[in-house]
């Protein structure tokens, strides 16, 4: 009886060790299968293009060289490492490369997430939280740098919470994780910002003398983390570049991913908020004020900007894991302490089989499926017409900027809003929406535009049909092209 129970514990322990890998493999195969949905944001075009430029020139960009409205203006890439990774994968496997890279990042995020939760929660609940987090993040899982940084974010915050839960300080051995994050994506500032609130979780309820000493150690770790964040090709300028996007004011309310959450219709995020409230009421959770502060901070971020919902989805469960685990403690399983080397060999073999199965599935799927970018973001025929006409100063739709950059055509505007600034982009959006006709005509004349490339249903595209001196050259379901009309006696504005 005793031997049977011991063997059961060992088998269960080995199975638990493989659960994060199984969850990761499942997430990878799912996003590989729906890989075309990862290619829906035109920013992916210019991200890859910048990565290619870095590889070709063996240098880092410090100024803009893709637009004709901001040429030579200071601009740094806070996602340079992700861009290089995307460029390398694209060069090797075309669009399958970024899809695989993105799917791997999501898989690694899910695996790390389950592994961290497993320290406090039972396997079913850990897996359920992982599934819910992925569902909540679906709208923002795209082939872009923030997804490559997602597993680093989860690992960093998991490390902070683990230190706070044991009333200690994070090991400085984890600082390279912050350096990696700051080279992958500008979102690393969140990791720095969470150090303070997490330190309060660690010191809450301790004696005042111990609080001061522990808080000092957390402060020193925070300073070291800020220094680690500057270990990039740009040094301290990385901090400034990462925060520039937050200074765009009104503009953040019109860029889709920076808009606040909309509850006009029921969403998964709304369901998650109700679920969070229900868990607190049903379980009767009693949380320390600093832990409540962390949850409120992450909730506020998700409410303020929809792009922050994945931070809410993956990080709130890490904050709640220990209190939830204390309410229903699971039996401690010593999965490794008494295992012999054959048992560890079986575990390692199982891991290799999972990885091998995922890779084999990838090869089989890629042999008969070709990934392609969403057509609504790629006005191929319209741009062909512009190239034939040799248009040089194109007033382009915001979402077409990335595609134009990929074809080496200077843009009026693109997804790098921090480069153009709040006033410029807001003027542009008002012109496209024709809030005032003067806005549109002023920009066309001020920047000596010789052609426009608008979304098919954009108000500006319809208005240009009736503005003297302009004529419609091409239109399809994706885009409309207008050019200066010289047949009515008017003189086309010369291009520079």
LINLINBEL-V478154 format. One record per pair of residues at least 24 apart in sequence whose C-alpha atoms are under 10 Angstrom apart, sorted by the first residue. I is the first residue (numbers start at 0). GAP is how many residues later the second one is. Records with the same first field share a line. If there is no record, write none. Layout:
BEGIN
I = GAP + GAP
END
This chain:
BEGIN
5 = 328 + 332
8 = 322 + 323 + 324 + 325 + 326
9 = 323 + 324 + 325 + 326 + 327 + 328 + 329 + 333
10 = 324 + 328 + 332 + 336
11 = 321 + 322 + 323
12 = 319 + 320 + 321 + 322 + 323 + 326 + 334
13 = 319 + 320 + 321 + 322 + 325 + 329 + 330 + 332 + 333 + 334 + 336
14 = 320 + 332 + 335
15 = 99 + 102 + 106 + 107 + 317 + 319
16 = 98 + 101 + 318 + 319 + 330 + 331 + 334
17 = 93 + 97 + 329 + 330 + 332 + 333 + 336
18 = 92 + 95 + 96 + 99 + 104 + 105 + 107 + 108 + 332
19 = 87 + 88 + 89 + 90 + 91 + 92 + 93 + 94 + 95 + 96 + 97 + 98 + 103 + 106 + 107 + 110
20 = 86 + 87 + 89 + 90 + 91 + 93 + 94 + 329 + 330 + 333 + 334
21 = 85 + 88 + 89 + 328 + 329 + 332 + 333
22 = 84 + 85 + 86 + 87 + 88 + 89 + 90 + 91 + 92 + 104 + 107 + 108
23 = 79 + 80 + 81 + 82 + 83 + 84 + 85 + 86 + 87 + 88 + 89 + 90 + 106 + 330 + 331 + 334
24 = 78 + 79 + 81 + 82 + 83 + 85 + 86 + 329 + 330 + 332 + 333 + 334
25 = 81 + 84 + 85 + 328 + 332
26 = 76 + 77 + 78 + 79 + 80 + 81 + 82 + 83 + 84 + 103 + 104 + 107
27 = 72 + 73 + 74 + 75 + 76 + 77 + 78 + 79 + 80 + 82 + 330 + 334
28 = 71 + 74 + 75 + 78 + 329 + 330 + 332 + 333 + 336
29 = 73 + 77
30 = 68 + 69 + 71 + 72 + 73 + 75 + 76 + 110
31 = 64 + 67 + 68 + 69 + 70 + 71 + 72 + 329 + 330 + 333 + 334 + 339
32 = 66 + 70 + 328 + 329 + 332 + 333 + 336
33 = 65 + 69 + 337
34 = 60 + 61 + 63 + 64 + 65 + 67 + 68 + 107 + 108 + 335 + 336 + 337 + 338
35 = 59 + 60 + 63 + 106 + 107 + 334 + 335 + 336 + 337 + 338
36 = 62 + 101 + 102 + 104 + 105 + 106 + 334 + 335 + 336 + 337
37 = 60 + 61 + 62 + 64 + 65 + 100 + 101 + 102 + 103 + 104 + 105 + 106 + 333 + 334 + 335 + 336
38 = 56 + 59 + 60 + 102 + 103 + 104 + 105 + 332 + 333 + 334 + 335 + 336 + 338
39 = 101 + 102 + 103 + 332 + 333 + 334 + 335 + 336 + 337 + 338
40 = 99 + 101 + 102 + 103 + 332 + 333 + 335 + 336 + 358 + 359 + 361 + 362 + 374
41 = 101 + 102 + 331 + 332 + 334 + 335 + 336 + 356 + 357 + 358 + 359 + 360 + 361 + 362 + 363 + 364 + 372 + 373
42 = 99 + 100 + 101 + 102 + 334 + 356 + 357 + 358 + 359 + 360 + 362 + 371 + 372 + 373
43 = 39 + 42 + 54 + 98 + 99 + 100 + 101 + 329 + 358 + 359 + 362 + 371
44 = 41 + 42 + 98 + 99 + 328 + 332 + 333 + 355 + 356 + 357 + 358 + 359 + 360 + 361 + 362
45 = 37 + 355 + 356 + 357 + 358 + 359 + 360 + 361 + 368 + 369 + 370
46 = 30 + 32 + 33 + 35 + 36 + 37 + 38 + 39 + 40 + 96 + 97 + 98 + 355 + 358 + 359 + 368
47 = 32 + 34 + 35 + 36 + 37 + 38 + 39 + 40 + 41 + 42 + 43 + 50 + 95 + 96 + 354 + 357 + 358
48 = 34 + 35 + 37 + 38 + 353 + 354 + 356 + 357 + 358 + 359
49 = 27 + 29 + 30 + 33 + 34 + 36 + 37 + 355 + 356
50 = 26 + 28 + 29 + 30 + 31 + 32 + 33 + 34 + 35 + 36 + 37
51 = 31 + 32 + 33 + 34 + 35 + 36 + 38 + 39
52 = 30 + 31 + 34
53 = 26 + 27 + 29 + 30 + 33
54 = 28 + 29 + 32 + 33
58 = 174
59 = 173 + 174
60 = 173
61 = 172
62 = 356
63 = 355
64 = 340 + 345 + 346
65 = 335 + 336 + 338 + 339 + 340 + 342 + 343 + 344 + 345 + 346 + 347 + 348
66 = 326 + 334 + 337 + 338 + 341 + 342 + 343 + 344 + 345 + 346 + 347 + 353
67 = 324 + 325 + 326 + 341 + 342 + 343 + 344 + 345 + 379 + 428
68 = 324 + 341 + 342 + 343 + 344 + 351 + 355 + 378
69 = 341 + 342 + 343 + 349 + 350
70 = 339
72 = 346 + 347
73 = 345
74 = 166 + 341 + 343 + 344 + 345
75 = 157 + 158 + 161 + 162 + 164 + 165 + 166 + 343
76 = 106 + 107 + 108 + 109 + 156 + 157 + 161 + 164 + 165 + 339
77 = 67 + 103 + 104 + 105 + 106 + 107 + 108 + 109 + 110 + 154 + 155 + 156 + 159 + 160 + 161 + 162 + 163 + 164
78 = 65 + 66 + 67 + 69 + 70 + 102 + 103 + 104 + 105 + 106 + 107 + 108 + 159 + 163
79 = 65 + 102 + 103 + 104 + 105 + 106 + 152 + 153
80 = 64 + 67 + 99 + 100 + 101 + 102 + 103 + 104 + 151
81 = 62 + 63 + 64 + 65 + 66 + 67 + 99 + 101 + 102 + 103
82 = 61 + 62 + 65 + 100 + 101 + 102
83 = 100
84 = 60 + 63 + 99
85 = 57 + 58 + 59 + 62
92 = 273 + 278
93 = 276 + 277 + 278
94 = 48 + 275 + 276 + 277 + 278
95 = 270 + 273 + 274 + 275 + 276
96 = 46 + 274
97 = 44 + 45 + 46 + 273
98 = 43 + 44 + 45 + 272 + 273
99 = 43 + 262
100 = 42 + 43 + 46 + 47
101 = 39 + 40 + 41 + 42 + 43 + 44 + 45 + 46
102 = 38 + 39 + 40 + 44 + 45
103 = 43 + 44 + 47
104 = 36 + 38 + 41 + 42 + 43 + 44 + 45 + 46 + 47
105 = 28 + 35 + 36 + 41 + 42 + 43 + 44 + 45
106 = 27 + 44
107 = 40 + 42 + 43 + 44 + 46
108 = 25 + 38 + 39 + 40 + 41 + 42 + 43 + 44 + 45 + 46 + 205
109 = 24 + 40 + 41 + 44 + 204
110 = 40
111 = 39 + 40 + 42 + 43 + 46
112 = 38 + 41 + 42 + 45 + 201 + 202 + 204 + 205
113 = 204
114 = 40 + 43
115 = 38 + 39 + 42 + 43 + 45 + 46 + 201 + 202 + 205
116 = 41 + 200 + 201 + 202 + 203 + 204 + 205 + 208
117 = 203 + 207
118 = 43 + 202 + 203 + 206 + 211 + 213
119 = 198 + 200 + 201 + 202 + 203 + 204 + 205 + 206 + 208 + 209 + 210 + 212
120 = 200 + 201 + 202 + 203 + 204 + 205 + 206 + 207 + 208 + 209
121 = 203 + 206 + 207 + 208 + 209
122 = 207
125 = 191 + 195
128 = 184 + 185 + 188 + 189
129 = 183 + 184 + 187
130 = 182
131 = 136 + 137 + 140 + 181 + 182
132 = 136 + 139 + 176 + 177 + 178 + 179 + 180 + 181 + 182 + 183 + 184
133 = 176 + 179 + 180
134 = 133 + 134 + 175 + 178
135 = 131 + 132 + 133 + 134 + 135 + 136 + 173 + 174 + 175 + 176 + 177 + 178
136 = 131 + 132 + 169 + 170 + 171 + 172 + 173 + 174 + 175 + 176 + 177
137 = 130 + 171 + 172
138 = 118 + 167 + 168 + 170 + 171
139 = 117 + 166 + 167 + 168 + 169 + 170
140 = 166 + 169
143 = 41
144 = 38 + 39 + 40 + 41 + 42
145 = 35 + 38 + 39 + 40 + 41 + 42 + 161
146 = 37 + 38 + 163
147 = 33 + 36 + 37
148 = 31 + 32 + 33 + 34 + 35 + 36 + 37 + 38 + 39
149 = 31 + 34 + 35 + 37 + 160 + 161 + 164
150 = 30 + 163
151 = 25 + 26 + 28 + 29 + 30 + 32 + 36 + 39
152 = 24 + 25 + 28 + 34 + 35 + 37 + 38 + 158 + 161 + 162
153 = 37 + 157 + 160 + 161 + 164
155 = 25 + 32 + 35 + 36 + 38 + 39
156 = 33 + 34 + 35 + 37 + 38 + 41 + 157 + 158 + 161 + 162
157 = 156 + 157 + 159 + 160 + 161
158 = 159
159 = 31 + 34 + 35 + 38 + 39 + 42 + 158 + 159
160 = 33 + 34 + 37 + 38 + 40 + 41 + 130 + 154 + 157 + 158 + 159 + 160 + 161
161 = 36 + 40 + 156 + 157 + 160
162 = 35 + 36 + 38 + 39
163 = 34 + 35 + 36 + 37 + 38 + 39 + 40 + 54 + 155
164 = 33 + 36 + 37 + 38 + 154 + 156 + 157 + 158
165 = 36
166 = 32 + 34 + 35 + 36 + 37 + 39 + 44 + 47
167 = 31 + 34 + 35 + 46 + 47 + 49 + 50
168 = 29 + 30 + 33 + 34 + 45 + 46 + 47 + 48 + 49 + 50 + 51 + 52
169 = 25 + 29 + 47 + 48 + 51 + 52
170 = 50
171 = 48 + 49 + 52 + 53
173 = 51 + 54
174 = 46 + 47 + 49 + 50 + 51 + 52 + 53 + 54
175 = 49 + 52 + 53 + 55
176 = 48 + 51 + 52
177 = 46 + 47 + 48 + 49 + 50 + 51 + 52 + 53
178 = 46 + 47 + 48 + 49 + 50 + 51 + 52 + 53
179 = 48 + 49 + 51 + 52
180 = 47 + 48
181 = 44 + 46 + 47 + 48 + 49 + 50 + 56 + 57 + 60
182 = 46 + 47 + 48 + 49 + 50 + 51 + 55
183 = 48
184 = 53 + 57
185 = 43 + 52 + 53 + 54 + 55 + 56 + 57 + 58 + 59
186 = 55 + 56 + 121
187 = 38 + 41 + 51 + 54
188 = 37 + 40 + 49 + 50 + 53 + 54
189 = 121
190 = 31 + 34 + 35 + 38
191 = 30 + 31 + 33 + 34 + 37
192 = 29 + 33
193 = 28 + 100 + 103 + 104
194 = 24 + 26 + 27 + 30
195 = 26 + 94 + 98
196 = 93 + 94 + 95 + 96 + 97 + 100
197 = 92 + 93 + 95 + 96 + 121
198 = 91
199 = 88 + 89 + 90 + 91 + 93 + 94
200 = 86 + 87 + 88 + 89 + 90 + 91 + 92 + 93 + 118
201 = 88 + 89
202 = 87
203 = 84 + 85 + 86 + 87
204 = 83
240 = 177 + 178
241 = 176
242 = 175
243 = 173 + 174 + 175 + 177
244 = 171 + 172 + 173 + 174 + 176 + 177
245 = 172
246 = 171 + 174 + 175
247 = 169 + 170 + 172 + 173 + 174 + 175 + 177 + 178
248 = 172 + 173 + 174
249 = 172 + 173 + 176
250 = 166 + 167 + 170 + 171 + 172 + 173 + 174 + 175 + 176 + 178
251 = 52 + 53 + 165 + 170 + 174
252 = 51 + 52
253 = 171 + 172 + 175
254 = 50 + 143 + 160 + 162 + 174
255 = 49 + 50 + 51
256 = 48 + 49 + 50 + 51
257 = 44 + 46 + 47 + 48 + 49 + 50
258 = 43 + 44 + 45 + 46 + 47 + 48
259 = 40 + 41 + 42 + 43 + 44 + 45 + 46 + 47 + 48
260 = 40 + 41 + 42 + 43 + 44 + 45 + 46 + 47 + 48
261 = 41 + 42 + 43 + 44
262 = 40
268 = 30 + 33 + 34 + 37 + 40 + 41 + 43 + 44
269 = 33
271 = 40 + 41
272 = 26 + 39
275 = 40 + 41
278 = 45
279 = 44
282 = 41 + 44 + 45
283 = 43
284 = 35 + 38 + 39 + 42
285 = 37 + 38
286 = 32 + 33 + 36
287 = 35
290 = 25 + 28 + 29 + 32
291 = 27 + 28
293 = 25 + 26
294 = 24 + 25
374 = 102 + 103
375 = 24 + 79 + 80 + 101 + 102 + 103
376 = 24 + 25 + 26 + 78 + 101 + 102
377 = 24 + 25 + 26 + 100 + 101
378 = 24 + 25 + 74 + 75 + 76 + 97 + 98 + 99 + 100 + 101
379 = 24 + 27 + 98 + 99
380 = 93 + 94 + 95 + 97 + 98
381 = 71 + 72 + 91 + 92 + 93 + 94 + 96 + 97 + 98 + 99
382 = 24 + 26 + 70 + 91 + 96 + 97 + 98
384 = 88 + 89 + 96
385 = 65 + 66 + 67 + 87 + 88 + 95 + 96 + 97
388 = 62 + 84 + 94
389 = 60 + 61
390 = 58 + 59 + 60 + 61 + 92 + 104
391 = 56 + 57 + 58 + 59 + 102 + 103 + 104
392 = 51 + 54 + 55 + 56 + 57 + 58 + 59 + 101 + 102 + 103
393 = 50 + 53 + 54 + 55 + 56 + 57 + 58 + 59 + 60 + 87 + 88 + 89
394 = 33 + 37 + 48 + 49 + 52 + 53 + 54 + 55 + 56 + 57 + 58 + 59 + 86 + 87
395 = 32 + 36 + 53 + 55 + 56 + 57 + 58 + 59 + 83 + 85
396 = 31 + 32 + 35 + 55 + 56 + 57 + 58 + 59 + 61 + 63 + 82
397 = 27 + 30 + 31 + 34 + 55 + 56 + 57
398 = 55 + 56
399 = 53 + 54 + 55 + 79
400 = 52
411 = 35 + 37 + 40
429 = 30
430 = 28 + 29
431 = 26 + 27 + 28 + 29 + 31
432 = 25 + 26 + 27 + 28 + 30
433 = 24 + 25 + 26 + 27 + 28 + 29
434 = 24 + 25
436 = 26 + 30
439 = 24
440 = 26
443 = 49
444 = 48
446 = 46 + 48 + 49
447 = 44 + 45 + 46 + 47 + 48
448 = 34 + 35 + 43 + 44 + 45 + 46 + 47
449 = 32 + 33 + 34 + 35 + 42 + 43 + 44 + 45
450 = 30 + 31 + 32 + 33 + 34
451 = 27 + 28 + 29 + 30 + 31 + 32
452 = 26 + 27 + 28 + 29 + 30
453 = 24 + 25 + 26 + 27 + 28
454 = 24 + 25 + 26
455 = 24 + 25
468 = 24
END
